[in-house]
Every structure is written in structure tokens, then in C-alpha cells.
Amino acid sequence: MQKGSSISVMPINQNFLQWAWNNEPWLLFVLGIMFLGMYASIYFIVRKINN
């Protein structure tokens, strides 16, 4: 078990996040919406296959 370091599945550059939060907050919002849509579509496809 590796403790202390929480590494996300897709490591994003911290500097990019800082820049986006300071200059383009809506960009993070749009990226979040896109990721949510992607996960939702994958979830529904998997459910459709299983049923």
C-alpha cells in the first residue's frame, strides 16, 4: 500500500490547473462536464450490455 501520495488516474500538470483556475475557470467547468458525460455514457453502455 502506497500512502501519502494520492495520484489521480490521469495526472494533470499542476501548473495547468493553477493557470486555468486563475484565467479560465469555465474551462475546468467544461472539462468536468465532459468527463461526467463520458463516465455516464460508459456506465449506461455497460449496463445495456449486462442486461
Steps between C-alpha positions, in 0.01 A plus 500: 500500500635837399410771749521876490490549125158511340567471128202544272434262213599767248780713646436860397769765522450700820615816323228456238235465770630812676503697173155379399355583844649851489428585136232269362281355781233403245754275327521278810119504515474386137764230555307375802178484300678309224645247744161453667334443163768251400469299822119507479501371142746222588285409802182477293673300225627249757152472654348445156749221425444330835121496469 
